[in-house]
Amino acid sequence: MPAFERESNRMVIAGASSLLGAELKSLLEEGRFAAWDFRLVDEEMAAGTLTEAGGEPAVIQPVEDGSFERARFVFFTGSADFTRRNVAGAARGGATVIDLSGGIAEEAKTVAWFPKLDALLGREFKKNAGAYAIPSAASTAAAGLALALSKVGSRKLGMICFQPVSEAGRAGIEELESQTGQLLSFQGVGQPVFDTQVAFNMLDHFGPGSAQKLEAIRERMRVETKASVGKKAAVPAIQVVHAPVFYGAAFAAWAEMDASANAEKISNACLEAGFAMTADGEAGPSNVSAAGEKSIQLAKPEADAVQSGTWWFWGAADNIRLPAANAVKLAEMLA
């Protein structure tokens, strides 16, 4: 990387109008990057949106020639397609790419990263990679659990992730809010985002007219989990289900373990992997308890009463705060 790029204090948030982009900017401005030069760019339809950066008014710009010029870091927080269309331009400018969209997770030169992953894989931190992928909260939970349990005799692992509407952005939040009020008032529900009723309802797919696809989220999880675990553990079986909640990714998992595994060994492995375990007598993890937290909450494992060697897990994470916080930690390590 040229000297001027190593010394640059410019960073670009590409996808700045998204919930994830806004959260990332907020966290960056709270820490050591507060005095850096922020550039905010996004899709054409979001261009012109008034926001603020560094305490000053700022307007989100469309991606143009020069958008990534002299940038030290480029964070992609929009759609995966937006990332794939623009990542080459960011790389040509010499910036380190940090992708939170899942757009480049399966590319060979991209390094998956979240706290504890290097230790779980037994590898050194790769400081000179050109591109890094920060997995979603659900993918981080899947990969972390797979790697943790592989150390204590896991044979099979399956996970069901409960998807909040905030993964569809502000429009998804507004649709759930609107549908909830309409149903309580005995009105017909509007459904331009999900093409189906999402309020008071759980689903394994949305309506055929929806641009939001749970199967696409499931595939992203598989890709990000595989990129994270490498050959250290098998990718778990994954299902994604819509939950009628605004924020927070909750998950249930089951694992078949060797007979030598017990609750203490499993809990210790999960703690070493970075999960925050709930104490005895505390309420279990939930969307509410995970809000604003930067770690994945996990209840203590429970042995199945019928199937010997089968263990159950329940956890939750802030689907917006967690990946944003992980991206900031990575940038701090690279700066």
MIDO-355278 format. One line per 2 residues: number of its first residue (from 1); their letters; for each residue x, y, z negated of N, C-alpha, C. Coordinates in steps of 0.2 Angstrom, whole numbers, plus 5000, padded with zeros to 4 digits. Example, Ala and Ser with C-alpha at 12.3 -4.5 7.8 and 13.67 -1.06 7.14 Angstrom:
BEGIN
1> as> 5066/4972/4961/5062/4978/4961/5066/4984/4961 ~ 5064/4989/4965/5068/4995/4964/5064/5000/4961
END
This chain:
BEGIN
1> mp> 5004/4994/5000/5000/5000/5000/5004/5006/5000 ~ 5003/5011/5004/5007/5017/5005/5007/5021/4998
3> af> 5013/5025/4997/5013/5028/4990/5007/5033/4989 ~ 5005/5036/4994/5000/5041/4993/4993/5038/4990
5> er> 4992/5031/4993/4986/5028/4991/4987/5025/4984 ~ 4993/5023/4982/4994/5020/4975/4993/5026/4970
7> es> 4995/5032/4972/4994/5038/4967/4988/5041/4968 ~ 4983/5039/4973/4977/5043/4974/4972/5042/4968
9> nr> 4969/5047/4966/4964/5046/4961/4957/5047/4964 ~ 4956/5045/4970/4949/5045/4973/4946/5038/4973
11> mv> 4940/5037/4972/4936/5031/4972/4930/5032/4976 ~ 4928/5027/4980/4921/5028/4984/4917/5023/4981
13> ia> 4910/5025/4979/4905/5020/4978/4901/5020/4984 ~ 4901/5014/4987/4897/5013/4993/4891/5009/4992
15> ga> 4885/5012/4992/4879/5009/4989/4877/5013/4983 ~ 4879/5020/4983/4878/5024/4977/4871/5025/4975
17> ss> 4866/5024/4979/4859/5025/4977/4856/5019/4974 ~ 4859/5014/4974/4857/5008/4971/4857/5008/4963
19> ll> 4853/5004/4960/4853/5004/4952/4860/5002/4950 ~ 4863/4997/4954/4870/4995/4952/4875/5001/4953
21> ga> 4874/5004/4959/4879/5010/4960/4878/5015/4955 ~ 4872/5017/4953/4871/5022/4948/4874/5020/4941
23> el> 4873/5014/4939/4876/5011/4933/4884/5011/4933 ~ 4887/5009/4939/4894/5009/4939/4897/5016/4939
25> ks> 4894/5021/4942/4896/5028/4942/4896/5030/4934 ~ 4891/5029/4931/4890/5031/4924/4895/5028/4920
27> ll> 4897/5021/4920/4902/5018/4916/4909/5021/4918 ~ 4910/5022/4924/4917/5025/4927/4918/5032/4924
29> ee> 4913/5036/4923/4913/5042/4921/4914/5043/4913 ~ 4912/5037/4910/4913/5037/4903/4920/5035/4900
31> gr> 4924/5033/4905/4930/5030/4903/4936/5034/4906 ~ 4942/5030/4907/4948/5033/4909/4948/5036/4916
33> fa> 4942/5034/4920/4942/5037/4927/4937/5043/4927 ~ 4936/5046/4922/4931/5052/4922/4933/5058/4926
35> aw> 4940/5059/4926/4943/5064/4930/4944/5063/4937 ~ 4943/5057/4939/4944/5055/4946/4939/5058/4951
37> df> 4941/5058/4957/4937/5061/4963/4933/5056/4965 ~ 4926/5057/4964/4921/5052/4966/4918/5054/4973
39> rl> 4918/5049/4978/4914/5050/4984/4908/5045/4984 ~ 4902/5047/4985/4896/5043/4985/4893/5042/4992
41> vd> 4893/5036/4995/4890/5035/5001/4885/5029/5001 ~ 4881/5029/5006/4876/5024/5007/4873/5023/5014
43> ee> 4868/5019/5014/4865/5018/5020/4862/5025/5023 ~ 4860/5025/5029/4858/5032/5032/4851/5034/5029
45> ma> 4847/5029/5027/4841/5031/5024/4841/5034/5017 ~ 4847/5032/5014/4848/5035/5007/4852/5042/5007
47> ag> 4855/5043/5013/4859/5049/5014/4855/5055/5012 ~ 4858/5060/5009/4855/5066/5007/4852/5066/5000
49> tl> 4852/5060/4997/4849/5060/4990/4854/5064/4985 ~ 4851/5068/4981/4854/5073/4976/4855/5069/4970
51> te> 4862/5069/4968/4863/5066/4961/4869/5070/4958 ~ 4873/5067/4954/4878/5071/4951/4884/5066/4950
53> ag> 4890/5069/4950/4897/5066/4949/4901/5070/4946 ~ 4904/5068/4940/4908/5072/4936/4905/5078/4933
55> ge> 4898/5077/4932/4895/5082/4929/4893/5088/4934 ~ 4894/5087/4940/4893/5092/4945/4888/5089/4950
57> pa> 4883/5093/4953/4879/5091/4958/4882/5087/4964 ~ 4880/5082/4967/4883/5078/4972/4877/5076/4977
59> vi> 4879/5075/4983/4874/5073/4988/4877/5066/4991 ~ 4873/5061/4991/4875/5055/4994/4876/5055/5001
61> qp> 4882/5053/5004/4883/5054/5011/4882/5048/5015 ~ 4881/5048/5021/4881/5042/5025/4889/5040/5027
63> ve> 4890/5034/5028/4897/5031/5030/4899/5034/5037 ~ 4904/5038/5037/4907/5041/5043/4914/5039/5043
65> dg> 4917/5041/5049/4924/5041/5050/4927/5046/5044 ~ 4932/5043/5040/4935/5047/5035/4932/5046/5028
67> sf> 4926/5042/5028/4923/5041/5021/4927/5038/5016 ~ 4932/5033/5019/4936/5029/5014/4943/5032/5014
69> er> 4944/5038/5017/4951/5040/5018/4954/5042/5011 ~ 4960/5040/5010/4964/5041/5004/4961/5038/4998
71> ar> 4956/5033/4998/4953/5030/4992/4958/5025/4989 ~ 4958/5025/4983/4962/5020/4979/4957/5014/4978
73> fv> 4951/5015/4976/4946/5010/4976/4940/5011/4980 ~ 4937/5006/4983/4930/5006/4986/4926/5001/4983
75> ff> 4921/5003/4979/4916/4998/4976/4910/4998/4981 ~ 4908/4992/4982/4902/4990/4986/4897/4988/4982
77> tg> 4891/4992/4981/4886/4990/4976/4879/4990/4980 ~ 4879/4990/4987/4873/4990/4990/4871/4983/4992
79> sa> 4868/4982/4998/4866/4976/5001/4873/4972/5004 ~ 4872/4966/5004/4878/4962/5007/4879/4964/5014
81> df> 4874/4965/5018/4875/4967/5025/4878/4974/5026 ~ 4876/4978/5021/4880/4985/5021/4887/4984/5020
83> tr> 4889/4979/5015/4896/4978/5013/4900/4975/5019 ~ 4897/4970/5023/4900/4967/5028/4901/4972/5034
85> rn> 4897/4977/5035/4897/4981/5040/4903/4986/5039 ~ 4904/4988/5033/4909/4993/5031/4915/4991/5028
87> va> 4916/4985/5026/4922/4983/5022/4928/4983/5026 ~ 4928/4982/5033/4934/4983/5037/4937/4990/5037
89> ga> 4932/4995/5037/4934/5002/5037/4937/5004/5030 ~ 4935/5001/5025/4938/5002/5018/4945/4999/5018
91> ar> 4946/4993/5021/4952/4990/5020/4957/4993/5025 ~ 4955/4996/5031/4960/5000/5035/4962/5006/5032
93> gg> 4959/5009/5027/4961/5015/5024/4966/5013/5018 ~ 4967/5007/5017/4972/5005/5012/4969/5004/5005
95> at> 4962/5005/5004/4959/5005/4997/4959/4997/4995 ~ 4959/4997/4988/4957/4990/4985/4949/4990/4985
97> vi> 4947/4984/4988/4939/4983/4988/4937/4979/4982 ~ 4932/4982/4979/4929/4978/4974/4922/4977/4975
99> dl> 4920/4971/4977/4913/4970/4980/4908/4967/4974 ~ 4903/4971/4973/4898/4968/4968/4891/4966/4972
101> sg> 4891/4966/4979/4885/4964/4982/4885/4957/4985 ~ 4890/4953/4984/4890/4946/4986/4892/4946/4994
103> gi> 4894/4951/4997/4895/4951/5004/4901/4948/5007 ~ 4906/4948/5003/4912/4945/5005/4915/4939/5000
105> ae> 4911/4937/4996/4913/4932/4991/4916/4926/4994 ~ 4914/4924/4999/4916/4917/5002/4922/4918/5007
107> ea> 4924/4924/5008/4930/4925/5012/4936/4923/5009 ~ 4941/4920/5013/4947/4916/5010/4951/4921/5006
109> kt> 4952/4927/5008/4956/4932/5005/4953/4936/4999 ~ 4947/4935/4998/4944/4938/4992/4945/4934/4986
111> va> 4946/4938/4981/4948/4935/4974/4942/4936/4970 ~ 4938/4930/4968/4933/4931/4963/4936/4933/4956
113> wf> 4932/4937/4952/4935/4939/4946/4929/4941/4941 ~ 4930/4939/4935/4926/4941/4929/4931/4940/4923
115> pk> 4929/4943/4917/4934/4942/4911/4933/4935/4909 ~ 4939/4932/4908/4940/4925/4906/4941/4920/4912
117> ld> 4940/4923/4918/4940/4918/4923/4947/4916/4924 ~ 4952/4920/4924/4959/4918/4925/4961/4913/4920
119> al> 4959/4914/4914/4961/4909/4908/4957/4902/4910 ~ 4951/4903/4912/4947/4896/4913/4950/4892/4919
121> lg> 4953/4896/4924/4956/4893/4929/4963/4891/4928 ~ 4966/4894/4923/4973/4893/4922/4978/4896/4927
123> re> 4976/4902/4929/4980/4906/4934/4982/4912/4932 ~ 4987/4915/4935/4989/4922/4933/4984/4927/4937
125> fk> 4984/4933/4934/4979/4938/4937/4983/4940/4943 ~ 4979/4940/4948/4981/4942/4955/4980/4949/4956
127> kn> 4985/4953/4955/4985/4960/4955/4985/4964/4962 ~ 4988/4960/4967/4989/4963/4973/4984/4961/4979
129> ag> 4979/4958/4977/4974/4956/4982/4971/4962/4985 ~ 4969/4962/4991/4966/4968/4994/4958/4968/4993
131> ay> 4955/4963/4991/4948/4963/4990/4946/4958/4984 ~ 4942/4960/4980/4940/4956/4974/4932/4956/4974
133> ai> 4929/4950/4972/4922/4950/4971/4920/4949/4964 ~ 4915/4953/4962/4913/4953/4955/4906/4949/4956
135> ps> 4905/4943/4953/4899/4939/4954/4893/4943/4950 ~ 4887/4941/4952/4881/4944/4949/4881/4941/4942
137> aa> 4877/4944/4937/4876/4941/4931/4875/4934/4930 ~ 4870/4932/4935/4868/4925/4935/4873/4920/4937
139> st> 4877/4922/4942/4883/4918/4945/4888/4918/4940 ~ 4890/4923/4936/4895/4923/4931/4893/4918/4926
141> aa> 4886/4918/4924/4884/4913/4919/4885/4906/4921 ~ 4883/4905/4928/4884/4898/4931/4891/4896/4931
143> ag> 4895/4900/4933/4902/4898/4934/4906/4898/4927 ~ 4904/4902/4923/4907/4902/4916/4905/4895/4912
145> la> 4899/4894/4913/4896/4888/4909/4899/4881/4913 ~ 4899/4881/4919/4902/4875/4923/4910/4874/4921
147> la> 4914/4880/4920/4921/4879/4919/4921/4877/4911 ~ 4917/4880/4907/4918/4879/4900/4916/4871/4898
149> ls> 4911/4869/4901/4909/4862/4900/4913/4857/4903 ~ 4916/4859/4908/4921/4854/4912/4927/4852/4907
151> kv> 4928/4857/4902/4934/4855/4898/4932/4850/4892 ~ 4925/4849/4891/4923/4845/4886/4918/4839/4888
153> gs> 4920/4837/4895/4917/4831/4897/4910/4832/4901 ~ 4909/4837/4904/4903/4838/4908/4903/4833/4914
155> rk> 4897/4830/4915/4897/4826/4921/4892/4829/4927 ~ 4887/4832/4924/4882/4835/4929/4880/4842/4925
157> lg> 4878/4847/4929/4875/4853/4927/4870/4856/4931 ~ 4864/4858/4929/4859/4861/4933/4857/4867/4929
159> mi> 4855/4872/4933/4853/4879/4930/4847/4882/4934 ~ 4842/4884/4930/4837/4888/4933/4837/4895/4931
161> cf> 4838/4900/4935/4839/4907/4934/4832/4911/4935 ~ 4830/4915/4930/4824/4919/4931/4826/4926/4933
163> qp> 4823/4928/4939/4825/4934/4942/4821/4940/4941 ~ 4824/4945/4938/4820/4951/4937/4819/4955/4943
165> vs> 4813/4959/4943/4812/4963/4949/4817/4969/4951 ~ 4821/4971/4946/4826/4976/4947/4831/4973/4952
167> ea> 4832/4967/4953/4836/4965/4959/4834/4967/4965 ~ 4828/4969/4966/4825/4972/4972/4826/4980/4972
169> gr> 4829/4983/4967/4830/4990/4967/4824/4993/4964 ~ 4824/5000/4964/4819/5004/4961/4812/5003/4964
171> ag> 4812/5001/4971/4806/4999/4974/4803/4993/4970 ~ 4807/4988/4969/4804/4982/4965/4801/4984/4958
173> ie> 4805/4988/4955/4803/4990/4948/4796/4994/4949 ~ 4795/4998/4953/4789/5002/4954/4783/4998/4956
175> el> 4785/4992/4960/4779/4988/4962/4777/4984/4956 ~ 4781/4981/4952/4779/4978/4946/4775/4982/4942
177> es> 4777/4988/4941/4774/4993/4936/4767/4994/4939 ~ 4767/4996/4946/4760/4997/4949/4755/4991/4949
179> qt> 4758/4985/4950/4753/4980/4950/4751/4978/4943 ~ 4755/4979/4938/4753/4978/4931/4747/4982/4929
181> gq> 4748/4989/4931/4742/4994/4930/4736/4992/4934 ~ 4737/4990/4940/4731/4989/4944/4727/4983/4942
183> ll> 4731/4977/4940/4728/4971/4937/4724/4972/4931 ~ 4727/4976/4926/4724/4978/4920/4718/4982/4921
185> sf> 4717/4986/4927/4711/4990/4928/4707/4986/4933 ~ 4708/4980/4934/4704/4976/4939/4704/4978/4946
187> qg> 4709/4981/4948/4710/4983/4955/4714/4978/4959 ~ 4713/4979/4966/4718/4975/4970/4725/4977/4970
189> vg> 4730/4973/4971/4737/4975/4970/4740/4977/4976 ~ 4744/4982/4976/4748/4983/4982/4755/4979/4982
191> qp> 4757/4977/4988/4763/4972/4988/4767/4973/4994 ~ 4770/4980/4995/4774/4981/5001/4781/4978/5000
193> vf> 4783/4977/4994/4790/4975/4993/4790/4967/4993 ~ 4786/4964/4989/4786/4957/4988/4781/4953/4992
195> dt> 4776/4956/4995/4771/4953/4999/4767/4948/4995 ~ 4767/4949/4988/4763/4944/4984/4762/4947/4977
197> qv> 4758/4944/4973/4757/4947/4966/4763/4944/4962 ~ 4767/4949/4960/4773/4947/4955/4771/4949/4948
199> af> 4766/4953/4946/4764/4954/4940/4761/4948/4937 ~ 4762/4947/4930/4759/4941/4927/4760/4935/4931
201> nm> 4765/4934/4934/4766/4928/4939/4773/4926/4939 ~ 4774/4919/4940/4781/4916/4941/4780/4913/4948
203> ld> 4786/4913/4952/4786/4911/4959/4793/4908/4960 ~ 4792/4903/4965/4799/4901/4968/4800/4904/4975
205> hf> 4796/4908/4977/4797/4912/4983/4792/4917/4984 ~ 4794/4923/4987/4789/4928/4988/4785/4927/4995
207> gp> 4781/4932/4996/4777/4932/5002/4781/4932/5009 ~ 4778/4929/5014/4782/4929/5021/4784/4935/5023
209> gs> 4780/4941/5022/4782/4947/5024/4787/4951/5020 ~ 4790/4948/5015/4794/4952/5010/4801/4951/5013
211> aq> 4805/4957/5012/4812/4956/5014/4816/4953/5008 ~ 4813/4953/5003/4816/4950/4997/4816/4942/4997
213> kl> 4821/4938/4997/4821/4931/4998/4824/4928/4992 ~ 4820/4924/4988/4824/4921/4982/4829/4915/4985
215> ea> 4827/4912/4991/4832/4908/4993/4839/4911/4995 ~ 4839/4917/4997/4845/4921/4998/4849/4922/4992
217> ir> 4845/4924/4987/4848/4925/4980/4851/4918/4978 ~ 4848/4913/4979/4850/4906/4977/4857/4904/4980
219> er> 4857/4906/4987/4863/4905/4991/4868/4909/4989 ~ 4867/4915/4987/4872/4920/4985/4875/4917/4978
221> mr> 4871/4914/4974/4874/4911/4968/4878/4905/4969 ~ 4876/4901/4974/4880/4895/4975/4887/4898/4978
223> ve> 4887/4902/4982/4893/4905/4985/4898/4908/4980 ~ 4895/4912/4976/4899/4916/4971/4901/4911/4966
225> tk> 4897/4906/4964/4899/4901/4959/4905/4897/4962 ~ 4904/4895/4968/4909/4890/4971/4916/4894/4971
227> as> 4915/4901/4973/4922/4905/4974/4925/4906/4967 ~ 4921/4906/4962/4924/4907/4955/4927/4900/4952
229> vg> 4923/4895/4953/4926/4889/4950/4931/4885/4954 ~ 4932/4886/4960/4937/4883/4964/4936/4876/4964
231> kk> 4942/4872/4962/4942/4865/4962/4942/4863/4954 ~ 4941/4868/4950/4941/4866/4943/4935/4863/4940
233> aa> 4929/4864/4944/4923/4861/4941/4918/4861/4947 ~ 4913/4856/4947/4908/4856/4952/4903/4861/4951
235> vp> 4901/4864/4957/4896/4869/4957/4889/4866/4955 ~ 4886/4869/4950/4880/4866/4947/4874/4867/4952
237> ai> 4869/4862/4951/4863/4863/4955/4860/4869/4952 ~ 4857/4873/4957/4854/4880/4955/4848/4881/4958
239> qv> 4843/4884/4954/4836/4886/4956/4835/4893/4954 ~ 4832/4897/4958/4830/4904/4956/4823/4905/4956
241> vh> 4820/4907/4951/4813/4908/4950/4812/4916/4948 ~ 4807/4919/4951/4804/4925/4950/4801/4925/4943
243> ap> 4803/4930/4938/4800/4931/4932/4797/4938/4932 ~ 4791/4939/4929/4788/4946/4930/4791/4951/4924
245> vf> 4797/4952/4925/4801/4957/4920/4805/4962/4924 ~ 4806/4967/4921/4809/4973/4925/4817/4972/4925
247> yg> 4820/4970/4919/4827/4969/4919/4829/4963/4915 ~ 4835/4961/4916/4838/4955/4913/4838/4949/4916
249> aa> 4843/4945/4917/4843/4939/4920/4844/4934/4915 ~ 4838/4930/4914/4838/4924/4909/4839/4918/4913
251> fa> 4842/4913/4909/4843/4906/4913/4842/4900/4908 ~ 4840/4895/4910/4840/4888/4906/4845/4884/4910
253> aw> 4848/4880/4906/4853/4875/4910/4853/4868/4906 ~ 4854/4863/4909/4855/4856/4906/4862/4853/4908
255> ae> 4865/4849/4904/4871/4846/4906/4871/4839/4904 ~ 4874/4835/4908/4875/4828/4906/4882/4828/4903
257> md> 4884/4826/4897/4890/4826/4894/4893/4819/4892 ~ 4899/4818/4892/4902/4812/4889/4900/4811/4882
259> as> 4900/4805/4880/4898/4803/4873/4902/4807/4867 ~ 4908/4809/4869/4913/4812/4864/4911/4819/4863
261> an> 4906/4822/4867/4905/4829/4866/4900/4830/4860 ~ 4900/4835/4857/4896/4837/4851/4894/4844/4851
263> ae> 4890/4846/4847/4888/4853/4847/4894/4858/4845 ~ 4898/4856/4841/4904/4860/4839/4908/4861/4845
265> ki> 4910/4856/4848/4915/4856/4854/4912/4860/4860 ~ 4906/4859/4861/4902/4863/4866/4902/4870/4865
267> sn> 4900/4872/4859/4900/4879/4857/4906/4882/4857 ~ 4912/4879/4855/4918/4882/4855/4921/4883/4862
269> ac> 4919/4878/4866/4921/4879/4873/4917/4885/4876 ~ 4911/4886/4875/4907/4892/4877/4910/4898/4874
271> le> 4912/4898/4868/4915/4904/4865/4921/4906/4868 ~ 4925/4901/4870/4932/4903/4873/4931/4905/4880
273> ag> 4925/4903/4883/4924/4906/4890/4921/4913/4890 ~ 4920/4916/4884/4917/4923/4884/4910/4923/4883
275> fa> 4906/4918/4881/4899/4919/4880/4898/4921/4873 ~ 4893/4925/4871/4892/4928/4865/4886/4923/4862
277> mt> 4888/4919/4857/4884/4914/4854/4879/4917/4849 ~ 4873/4916/4849/4869/4918/4843/4870/4914/4837
279> ad> 4870/4918/4831/4871/4915/4825/4865/4911/4822 ~ 4866/4907/4818/4860/4903/4815/4855/4908/4812
281> ge> 4849/4907/4813/4844/4911/4810/4842/4917/4814 ~ 4846/4919/4819/4845/4925/4824/4840/4922/4829
283> ag> 4836/4927/4832/4832/4926/4838/4836/4924/4843 ~ 4834/4920/4848/4838/4918/4854/4838/4923/4859
285> ps> 4843/4922/4864/4844/4927/4869/4838/4929/4873 ~ 4837/4935/4875/4831/4937/4879/4833/4943/4883
287> nv> 4828/4944/4888/4829/4950/4892/4830/4956/4888 ~ 4827/4957/4882/4827/4963/4878/4833/4963/4874
289> sa> 4835/4957/4871/4842/4957/4867/4848/4958/4871 ~ 4847/4957/4878/4853/4957/4882/4854/4964/4885
291> ag> 4849/4968/4885/4849/4975/4888/4854/4979/4885 ~ 4858/4982/4890/4864/4986/4888/4870/4983/4886
293> ek> 4870/4976/4885/4876/4972/4883/4881/4970/4889 ~ 4887/4970/4887/4892/4968/4892/4895/4961/4892
295> si> 4891/4957/4889/4893/4950/4888/4886/4946/4889 ~ 4887/4939/4891/4882/4935/4892/4880/4932/4885
297> ql> 4874/4932/4883/4872/4929/4877/4869/4922/4878 ~ 4871/4918/4873/4870/4911/4874/4867/4908/4867
299> ak> 4862/4904/4867/4860/4901/4861/4864/4895/4860 ~ 4864/4892/4854/4868/4886/4853/4865/4880/4857
301> pe> 4869/4876/4859/4867/4870/4863/4863/4866/4859 ~ 4858/4863/4862/4853/4858/4859/4854/4851/4862
303> ad> 4854/4846/4859/4854/4839/4861/4847/4837/4863 ~ 4846/4834/4869/4840/4832/4871/4838/4826/4866
305> av> 4831/4826/4864/4829/4821/4859/4828/4814/4862 ~ 4828/4814/4869/4826/4807/4872/4832/4805/4876
307> qs> 4835/4809/4880/4840/4807/4885/4847/4808/4881 ~ 4850/4803/4879/4857/4803/4876/4862/4806/4880
309> gt> 4866/4811/4878/4871/4814/4882/4869/4820/4886 ~ 4862/4822/4885/4860/4827/4889/4859/4833/4884
311> ww> 4861/4839/4886/4861/4845/4882/4858/4851/4885 ~ 4854/4855/4881/4851/4861/4884/4854/4867/4882
313> fw> 4853/4872/4887/4856/4879/4885/4851/4884/4887 ~ 4851/4890/4884/4847/4895/4885/4851/4902/4884
315> ga> 4851/4906/4889/4855/4912/4889/4852/4918/4893 ~ 4855/4924/4892/4852/4930/4895/4858/4935/4896
317> ad> 4857/4939/4901/4862/4944/4902/4859/4950/4906 ~ 4862/4956/4905/4860/4962/4908/4862/4962/4915
319> ni> 4857/4961/4920/4859/4960/4927/4862/4966/4930 ~ 4861/4972/4927/4864/4978/4930/4871/4980/4926
321> rl> 4870/4980/4920/4876/4982/4916/4882/4977/4916 ~ 4881/4971/4916/4886/4966/4916/4891/4966/4922
323> pa> 4888/4966/4928/4893/4966/4934/4896/4973/4934 ~ 4893/4979/4933/4896/4985/4933/4901/4986/4928
325> an> 4900/4983/4922/4906/4983/4917/4912/4979/4919 ~ 4910/4973/4922/4916/4969/4924/4920/4973/4930
327> av> 4917/4976/4934/4920/4980/4939/4925/4985/4936 ~ 4922/4989/4931/4926/4994/4928/4932/4991/4925
329> kl> 4931/4985/4921/4937/4982/4918/4942/4980/4923 ~ 4940/4977/4929/4945/4975/4934/4949/4981/4937
331> ae> 4945/4987/4938/4948/4993/4940/4953/4995/4935 ~ 4952/4995/4929/4957/4997/4924/4963/4993/4924
333> ml> 4962/4986/4925/4968/4982/4926/4972/4983/4932 ~ 4969/4986/4937/4973/4987/4944/4976/4994/4944
335> a> 4973/4999/4940/4975/5006/4941/4982/5007/4938
END
